[in-house]
Every structure is written in C-alpha cells, then in structure tokens.
C-alpha cells in the first residue's frame, strides 16, 4: 500500500477562493470533483490522465461509464468524512470487483491506522493518513494478518477453499508484535 505525503502528492485539486472552479482547463495531474469531471469529461483530451474525488454518498455508478476502455481516470479518491463512516469501503469494493477498475483507489479524510487492513482487503491501494497517524504504525498494522477467512478483492476464495498446503502456510505465519503484544 502506498502512503501519500500531504505535500509531495502530484495530484492537485482544481479549486478557487470560493470552492471548486467552474471552468476547468485540462492539464496533467488534476484531481477533480465529481461535478467538475461530469462537466468536462466529453471534452477532456484523450490520453491525459485525471483524478476524480468521489464523495462517499455518491453511487459508484456515476463513474461507471468512464471506467472502461481508454478512460483517462487514473485515480479515484474516496472520502472518509468520519472514521466511523464506512461507505467508502463499499465503493472501493464495487470499483474493483464489479467495475474492474485497475487504477489507483485512494482513501482520504479521517483515515486511521486501524482501518488499513480492511482498506487493503476492499481494494484501496493508497492512503492519505490523518495528520496525527504514524506511517511506521501503519506499516506494522498491514503486517499483522497474513490471511483471512473470508474472500476479498485480492483473493476471491475463502480460506476453506484454498488448497490445503496454501491454507496451512497462512495458518503457520505469525504476526510480529512490538514488545509483549503492544498496540500498534
């Protein structure tokens, strides 16, 4: 999983002093709101990548027509306005499983270290952690569990359906804890 730095990110929102800009000039590394994308998608230059920020209350189907073929959407940023609001997990899973989206899916907003294993299992491959979260702790959190009983977007078979040797190998792997089982 990629951890996005707040100041080193190549993607830039297109906004003005009073909110999102209405007139969009196509350019590299633009991160557009869903409304901005819908207003320019018919005139967006072929081959010029774009990112779209999808609010967590918007249906994924609003982007479905733009995800296949030579669609230029290279990044979809999904928002967690509160860490307790999990609608973006469902959006990511739909993007990967139903729409076969292969670009970057990024978690933004109130993203905590505790969320990372489920973020990865539902299809996220990049995160912008909340400012008070540690990347070191995030990397440890991703190493805790090597296998899961249920299927996910990466492994479509549940644990019981894996070949015996593969399931046994996952069961033998142990998580490494810091200290005597200290928290992450």
Backbone as CSV, one residue per row, in Angstrom:
resi,resn,N_x,N_y,N_z,CA_x,CA_y,CA_z,C_x,C_y,C_z
1,UNK,0.845,-1.170,0.000,0.000,0.000,0.000,0.895,1.240,0.000
2,UNK,0.472,2.217,-0.769,1.231,3.455,-0.883,0.705,4.470,0.137
3,UNK,1.639,5.096,0.851,1.278,6.159,1.787,1.591,7.491,1.122
4,UNK,0.574,8.318,0.995,0.695,9.578,0.273,1.101,10.681,1.243
5,UNK,2.150,11.411,0.894,2.590,12.549,1.705,1.708,13.756,1.396
6,UNK,1.379,14.491,2.406,0.497,15.645,2.226,1.081,16.699,1.280
7,UNK,2.396,16.859,1.296,2.988,17.924,0.490,3.682,17.422,-0.766
8,UNK,3.888,16.113,-0.878,4.599,15.591,-2.038,3.702,14.936,-3.074
9,UNK,2.403,15.108,-2.960,1.468,14.460,-3.862,1.438,15.187,-5.204
10,UNK,1.451,14.428,-6.286,1.428,15.046,-7.617,0.036,15.536,-7.991
11,UNK,-1.019,14.967,-7.408,-2.384,15.326,-7.764,-2.795,16.608,-7.060
12,UNK,-3.381,17.539,-7.823,-3.794,18.841,-7.290,-5.266,19.070,-7.569
13,UNK,-5.993,19.436,-6.520,-7.403,19.801,-6.672,-7.501,21.086,-7.476
14,UNK,-8.583,21.210,-8.209,-8.819,22.411,-9.003,-9.896,23.207,-8.279
15,UNK,-9.453,24.203,-7.540,-10.390,25.000,-6.762,-10.020,26.463,-6.806
16,UNK,-10.985,27.257,-6.452,-10.767,28.697,-6.390,-10.933,29.180,-4.960
17,UNK,-11.042,30.476,-4.787,-11.185,31.055,-3.456,-12.520,30.681,-2.810
18,UNK,-13.529,30.468,-3.623,-14.863,30.199,-3.096,-15.298,28.750,-3.289
19,UNK,-14.385,27.830,-3.511,-14.735,26.428,-3.718,-14.239,25.929,-5.051
20,UNK,-14.796,24.826,-5.526,-14.335,24.253,-6.797,-14.563,25.216,-7.967
21,UNK,-13.590,25.264,-8.853,-13.703,26.131,-10.029,-14.749,25.566,-10.987
22,UNK,-15.435,26.464,-11.652,-16.461,26.060,-12.606,-15.830,25.785,-13.964
23,UNK,-14.915,26.632,-14.402,-14.245,26.462,-15.679,-12.938,25.714,-15.440
24,UNK,-12.795,24.575,-16.087,-11.623,23.717,-15.893,-10.790,23.713,-17.163
25,UNK,-9.519,24.036,-17.019,-8.579,23.917,-18.126,-7.880,22.574,-17.979
26,UNK,-8.005,21.680,-18.955,-7.333,20.381,-18.851,-5.832,20.547,-18.664
27,UNK,-5.286,19.724,-17.809,-3.858,19.730,-17.544,-3.475,18.466,-16.815
28,UNK,-2.187,18.203,-16.701,-1.750,16.978,-16.032,-2.015,17.034,-14.528
29,UNK,-2.259,15.855,-13.949,-2.366,15.690,-12.501,-3.473,16.511,-11.858
30,UNK,-4.598,16.635,-12.519,-5.751,17.340,-11.966,-6.601,16.352,-11.168
31,UNK,-7.002,16.754,-9.977,-7.923,15.987,-9.150,-9.225,16.771,-9.102
32,UNK,-10.220,16.275,-9.822,-11.481,16.994,-9.983,-12.560,16.419,-9.071
33,UNK,-13.510,17.268,-8.705,-14.688,16.768,-8.015,-15.529,16.014,-9.042
34,UNK,-16.485,15.243,-8.561,-17.359,14.504,-9.466,-18.111,15.455,-10.388
35,UNK,-18.604,16.554,-9.850,-19.308,17.545,-10.664,-18.413,18.171,-11.720
36,UNK,-17.184,18.502,-11.343,-16.239,19.053,-12.319,-15.975,18.042,-13.425
37,UNK,-15.763,16.774,-13.056,-15.487,15.749,-14.059,-16.657,15.599,-15.024
38,UNK,-17.872,15.574,-14.489,-19.038,15.423,-15.361,-19.178,16.603,-16.319
39,UNK,-18.717,17.772,-15.912,-18.844,18.937,-16.793,-17.787,18.960,-17.901
40,UNK,-16.674,18.263,-17.722,-15.600,18.325,-18.733,-15.285,16.986,-19.399
41,UNK,-15.912,15.896,-18.980,-15.487,14.587,-19.477,-15.631,14.435,-20.989
42,UNK,-16.613,15.073,-21.593,-16.791,14.948,-23.050,-15.743,15.722,-23.839
43,UNK,-15.101,16.685,-23.191,-14.080,17.479,-23.886,-12.674,17.232,-23.350
44,UNK,-12.533,16.296,-22.412,-11.215,16.033,-21.837,-10.321,15.373,-22.884
45,UNK,-9.088,15.857,-23.043,-8.193,15.299,-24.074,-7.887,13.815,-23.851
46,UNK,-7.954,13.058,-24.924,-7.639,11.635,-24.859,-6.188,11.463,-24.414
47,UNK,-5.959,10.525,-23.530,-4.600,10.237,-23.080,-4.118,11.104,-21.927
48,UNK,-4.878,12.113,-21.529,-4.480,12.967,-20.414,-5.149,12.430,-19.144
49,UNK,-4.333,11.890,-18.220,-4.871,11.290,-17.009,-5.513,12.335,-16.109
50,UNK,-6.526,11.879,-15.374,-7.243,12.751,-14.454,-7.577,11.941,-13.209
51,UNK,-7.714,12.625,-12.086,-8.187,12.005,-10.856,-9.566,12.554,-10.533
52,UNK,-10.402,11.726,-9.922,-11.744,12.153,-9.554,-11.958,11.854,-8.076
53,UNK,-12.418,12.856,-7.340,-12.774,12.690,-5.928,-14.259,12.346,-5.866
54,UNK,-14.556,11.137,-5.440,-15.937,10.659,-5.369,-16.410,10.753,-3.922
55,UNK,-17.436,11.563,-3.651,-17.943,11.638,-2.271,-18.510,10.286,-1.845
56,UNK,-18.486,10.008,-0.546,-18.907,8.686,-0.100,-20.418,8.482,-0.163
57,UNK,-21.171,9.531,-0.463,-22.618,9.353,-0.617,-23.045,9.325,-2.086
58,UNK,-22.066,9.306,-2.992,-22.367,9.229,-4.429,-22.291,7.774,-4.880
59,UNK,-23.225,7.349,-5.721,-23.151,5.969,-6.218,-21.963,5.793,-7.168
60,UNK,-21.296,4.665,-7.049,-20.159,4.360,-7.924,-20.602,4.366,-9.383
61,UNK,-21.851,4.040,-9.628,-22.380,4.009,-10.987,-22.249,5.361,-11.686
62,UNK,-22.106,6.454,-10.919,-21.908,7.771,-11.517,-20.608,7.855,-12.308
63,UNK,-19.676,6.939,-12.035,-18.405,6.896,-12.769,-18.294,5.694,-13.704
64,UNK,-19.236,4.790,-13.652,-19.127,3.517,-14.380,-18.858,3.702,-15.871
65,UNK,-19.530,4.645,-16.493,-19.353,4.855,-17.934,-17.951,5.350,-18.273
66,UNK,-17.243,5.874,-17.292,-15.919,6.459,-17.523,-14.768,5.530,-17.140
67,UNK,-15.059,4.292,-16.774,-14.011,3.416,-16.241,-13.452,2.427,-17.244
68,UNK,-14.110,2.158,-18.331,-13.641,1.147,-19.266,-12.822,1.728,-20.410
69,UNK,-12.253,0.845,-21.182,-11.522,1.235,-22.391,-10.366,2.168,-22.120
70,UNK,-10.287,3.254,-22.895,-9.194,4.201,-22.725,-9.621,5.388,-21.865
71,UNK,-10.444,5.145,-20.866,-10.845,6.220,-19.957,-9.614,6.771,-19.254
72,UNK,-9.557,8.084,-19.113,-8.354,8.696,-18.553,-8.309,8.733,-17.025
73,UNK,-9.291,8.147,-16.328,-9.313,8.250,-14.868,-8.241,7.336,-14.283
74,UNK,-7.178,7.947,-13.781,-6.053,7.206,-13.221,-6.140,7.095,-11.707
75,UNK,-6.949,7.946,-11.081,-7.073,7.981,-9.628,-8.518,8.250,-9.253
76,UNK,-9.018,7.479,-8.288,-10.309,7.777,-7.679,-10.044,7.923,-6.187
77,UNK,-10.304,9.111,-5.669,-10.117,9.398,-4.250,-11.462,9.242,-3.550
78,UNK,-11.509,8.342,-2.585,-12.731,8.086,-1.825,-12.572,8.653,-0.424
79,UNK,-13.604,9.328,0.042,-13.517,10.103,1.274,-14.126,9.377,2.464
80,UNK,-13.440,9.458,3.591,-13.956,9.043,4.885,-14.149,10.320,5.708
81,UNK,-15.347,10.935,5.661,-15.543,12.180,6.400,-15.426,11.978,7.909
82,UNK,-15.747,10.769,8.375,-15.552,10.355,9.758,-14.988,8.943,9.706
83,UNK,-14.151,8.599,10.658,-13.581,7.253,10.615,-14.641,6.191,10.862
84,UNK,-15.788,6.571,11.408,-16.868,5.620,11.656,-17.801,5.441,10.462
85,UNK,-17.597,6.186,9.407,-18.443,6.117,8.217,-17.751,5.243,7.181
86,UNK,-18.252,4.024,6.984,-17.560,3.055,6.137,-18.067,2.921,4.718
87,UNK,-18.840,3.881,4.225,-19.391,3.747,2.875,-18.314,3.671,1.799
88,UNK,-17.170,4.295,2.021,-16.100,4.260,1.020,-15.514,2.858,0.860
89,UNK,-15.580,2.019,1.900,-15.155,0.622,1.749,-15.989,-0.058,0.666
90,UNK,-17.292,0.148,0.729,-18.190,-0.461,-0.263,-17.926,0.092,-1.653
91,UNK,-17.674,1.383,-1.736,-17.376,1.986,-3.042,-16.124,1.354,-3.649
92,UNK,-15.075,1.202,-2.843,-13.829,0.617,-3.346,-14.055,-0.818,-3.811
93,UNK,-14.773,-1.574,-3.023,-15.045,-2.970,-3.400,-15.818,-3.043,-4.716
94,UNK,-16.811,-2.188,-4.875,-17.568,-2.164,-6.132,-16.673,-1.766,-7.308
95,UNK,-15.834,-0.775,-7.112,-14.938,-0.340,-8.192,-14.037,-1.487,-8.645
96,UNK,-13.490,-2.233,-7.696,-12.574,-3.331,-8.035,-13.321,-4.566,-8.543
97,UNK,-14.352,-4.986,-7.830,-14.999,-6.265,-8.140,-16.002,-6.163,-9.280
98,UNK,-16.855,-5.177,-9.258,-17.907,-5.086,-10.277,-17.427,-4.361,-11.526
99,UNK,-16.724,-3.256,-11.351,-16.339,-2.421,-12.493,-14.920,-2.689,-12.961
100,UNK,-14.179,-3.556,-12.272,-12.817,-3.956,-12.660,-11.882,-2.759,-12.847
101,UNK,-12.060,-1.762,-12.024,-11.201,-0.578,-12.102,-9.794,-0.957,-11.657
102,UNK,-8.802,-0.647,-12.483,-7.424,-1.047,-12.214,-6.532,0.121,-11.803
103,UNK,-7.057,1.336,-11.805,-6.262,2.489,-11.408,-6.121,2.584,-9.901
104,UNK,-5.568,3.692,-9.452,-5.349,3.906,-8.022,-6.653,4.282,-7.328
105,UNK,-6.922,3.618,-6.212,-8.036,3.994,-5.339,-7.407,4.468,-4.033
106,UNK,-7.673,5.721,-3.702,-7.029,6.358,-2.553,-8.049,6.691,-1.474
107,UNK,-7.700,6.364,-0.228,-8.523,6.729,0.931,-8.070,8.097,1.435
108,UNK,-9.019,9.003,1.617,-8.721,10.344,2.123,-9.668,10.667,3.275
109,UNK,-9.363,11.712,3.999,-10.219,12.145,5.102,-9.709,11.623,6.432
110,UNK,-10.620,11.130,7.249,-10.306,10.630,8.591,-9.818,9.183,8.513
111,UNK,-8.657,8.981,7.920,-8.113,7.633,7.730,-7.147,7.320,8.876
112,UNK,-7.493,6.299,9.662,-6.704,5.887,10.814,-5.945,4.597,10.511
113,UNK,-4.872,4.378,11.254,-4.047,3.176,11.101,-4.888,1.914,11.254
114,UNK,-5.829,1.906,12.196,-6.657,0.727,12.441,-7.466,0.304,11.221
115,UNK,-7.689,1.199,10.292,-8.512,0.922,9.118,-7.739,0.226,7.994
116,UNK,-6.433,0.230,8.048,-5.619,-0.199,6.911,-5.851,-1.638,6.441
117,UNK,-5.932,-2.627,7.327,-6.168,-3.979,6.794,-7.460,-4.081,5.979
118,UNK,-8.535,-3.481,6.457,-9.783,-3.541,5.704,-9.713,-2.672,4.444
119,UNK,-9.000,-1.565,4.499,-8.815,-0.753,3.290,-8.168,-1.586,2.194
120,UNK,-7.121,-2.300,2.539,-6.430,-3.125,1.547,-7.343,-4.232,1.023
121,UNK,-8.080,-4.885,1.908,-8.945,-6.003,1.509,-10.091,-5.560,0.610
122,UNK,-10.524,-4.317,0.722,-11.649,-3.850,-0.093,-11.205,-3.170,-1.379
123,UNK,-9.895,-3.011,-1.602,-9.431,-2.525,-2.890,-8.633,-1.245,-2.889
124,UNK,-8.466,-0.608,-1.751,-7.639,0.601,-1.708,-6.182,0.206,-1.896
125,UNK,-5.437,1.033,-2.632,-4.002,0.778,-2.761,-3.160,1.976,-2.372
126,UNK,-3.817,3.064,-1.923,-3.099,4.252,-1.463,-3.926,4.937,-0.378
127,UNK,-3.244,5.544,0.585,-3.934,6.255,1.658,-3.244,7.567,1.963
128,UNK,-4.059,8.521,2.329,-3.579,9.785,2.885,-4.029,9.747,4.336
129,UNK,-3.122,9.362,5.234,-3.459,9.201,6.643,-3.800,10.541,7.283
130,UNK,-4.642,10.487,8.313,-4.917,11.680,9.105,-3.593,12.158,9.683
131,UNK,-3.435,13.452,9.862,-2.157,14.059,10.240,-1.552,13.489,11.523
132,UNK,-2.366,13.020,12.454,-1.831,12.509,13.719,-1.479,11.021,13.674
133,UNK,-1.543,10.391,12.516,-1.269,8.958,12.375,0.169,8.725,11.908
134,UNK,0.775,7.634,12.371,2.165,7.312,12.078,2.274,6.305,10.931
135,UNK,3.132,6.591,9.984,3.363,5.660,8.879,4.025,4.380,9.387
136,UNK,4.911,4.482,10.382,5.523,3.276,10.956,4.459,2.358,11.556
137,UNK,3.530,2.928,12.287,2.438,2.128,12.867,1.561,1.564,11.763
138,UNK,1.363,2.316,10.711,0.540,1.849,9.588,1.179,0.637,8.917
139,UNK,2.474,0.670,8.719,3.158,-0.465,8.102,3.086,-1.699,8.990
140,UNK,3.187,-1.513,10.310,3.046,-2.652,11.232,1.627,-3.216,11.174
141,UNK,0.635,-2.335,11.090,-0.759,-2.791,11.044,-1.013,-3.653,9.814
142,UNK,-0.372,-3.341,8.716,-0.566,-4.120,7.487,0.107,-5.487,7.564
143,UNK,1.050,-5.659,8.475,1.767,-6.930,8.591,1.155,-7.871,9.622
144,UNK,0.122,-7.441,10.344,-0.441,-8.262,11.414,-1.087,-9.547,10.907
145,UNK,-1.865,-9.478,9.849,-2.646,-10.629,9.408,-2.221,-11.048,8.006
146,UNK,-1.872,-12.309,7.859,-1.389,-12.812,6.574,-2.486,-13.479,5.759
147,UNK,-3.567,-13.840,6.400,-4.664,-14.480,5.705,-5.970,-14.190,6.422
148,UNK,-7.043,-14.312,5.705,-8.368,-14.047,6.265,-9.293,-15.182,5.872
149,UNK,-10.267,-15.427,6.730,-11.215,-16.499,6.456,-12.082,-16.163,5.245
150,UNK,-12.516,-14.911,5.149,-13.391,-14.508,4.055,-12.578,-14.145,2.804
151,UNK,-13.244,-14.193,1.673,-12.644,-13.737,0.416,-12.580,-12.212,0.427
152,UNK,-11.763,-11.660,-0.448,-11.707,-10.205,-0.608,-11.371,-9.890,-2.063
153,UNK,-11.037,-8.640,-2.374,-10.798,-8.286,-3.775,-9.504,-8.884,-4.324
154,UNK,-8.591,-9.292,-3.455,-7.327,-9.870,-3.910,-7.383,-11.390,-3.995
155,UNK,-8.037,-12.017,-3.030,-8.186,-13.472,-3.001,-9.682,-13.776,-2.995
156,UNK,-10.162,-14.274,-4.120,-11.594,-14.475,-4.303,-12.117,-15.754,-3.637
157,UNK,-11.208,-16.571,-3.137,-11.625,-17.808,-2.470,-11.530,-17.619,-0.951
158,UNK,-12.522,-18.098,-0.204,-12.397,-18.065,1.255,-11.312,-19.041,1.693
159,UNK,-10.859,-18.914,2.916,-9.756,-19.732,3.418,-10.023,-21.228,3.251
160,UNK,-11.254,-21.663,3.514,-11.540,-23.098,3.423,-11.484,-23.619,1.989
161,UNK,-11.525,-22.742,0.980,-11.492,-23.180,-0.415,-10.082,-23.170,-1.000
162,UNK,-9.098,-22.708,-0.237,-7.719,-22.710,-0.713,-7.166,-24.125,-0.697
163,UNK,-6.216,-24.421,-1.567,-5.564,-25.730,-1.492,-4.972,-25.934,-0.095
164,UNK,-4.975,-27.163,0.387,-4.585,-27.470,1.763,-3.223,-26.871,2.129
165,UNK,-2.230,-27.017,1.292,-0.897,-26.502,1.597,-0.878,-24.988,1.736
166,UNK,-1.630,-24.312,0.890,-1.682,-22.854,0.938,-2.371,-22.363,2.212
167,UNK,-3.463,-22.996,2.576,-4.181,-22.630,3.803,-3.322,-22.907,5.029
168,UNK,-2.626,-24.041,5.050,-1.760,-24.376,6.182,-0.620,-23.373,6.325
169,UNK,-0.045,-22.944,5.210,1.047,-21.977,5.257,0.570,-20.650,5.853
170,UNK,-0.623,-20.208,5.489,-1.167,-18.979,6.068,-1.406,-19.134,7.562
171,UNK,-1.878,-20.286,7.973,-2.154,-20.520,9.387,-0.869,-20.543,10.216
172,UNK,0.246,-20.976,9.621,1.518,-21.047,10.353,2.198,-19.695,10.475
173,UNK,1.887,-18.762,9.588,2.511,-17.441,9.678,2.009,-16.755,10.937
174,UNK,2.897,-16.088,11.604,2.516,-15.386,12.824,2.768,-13.909,12.661
175,UNK,1.921,-13.146,13.246,2.113,-11.701,13.251,3.240,-11.358,14.213
176,UNK,3.993,-10.347,13.858,5.055,-9.878,14.744,4.530,-8.694,15.538
177,UNK,4.617,-8.805,16.854,4.155,-7.735,17.718,5.343,-7.019,18.332
178,UNK,5.192,-5.746,18.553,6.225,-4.956,19.196,6.079,-5.150,20.691
179,UNK,7.163,-5.453,21.379,7.084,-5.685,22.816,6.285,-6.931,23.112
180,UNK,5.536,-6.925,24.176,4.716,-8.070,24.560,3.292,-7.877,24.076
181,UNK,3.119,-7.804,22.778,1.779,-7.638,22.238,1.285,-6.201,22.342
182,UNK,2.194,-5.267,22.346,1.808,-3.855,22.470,0.941,-3.433,21.296
183,UNK,0.205,-2.398,21.489,-0.653,-1.901,20.402,0.196,-1.301,19.304
184,UNK,-0.425,-1.112,18.184,0.289,-0.567,17.042,0.567,0.894,17.259
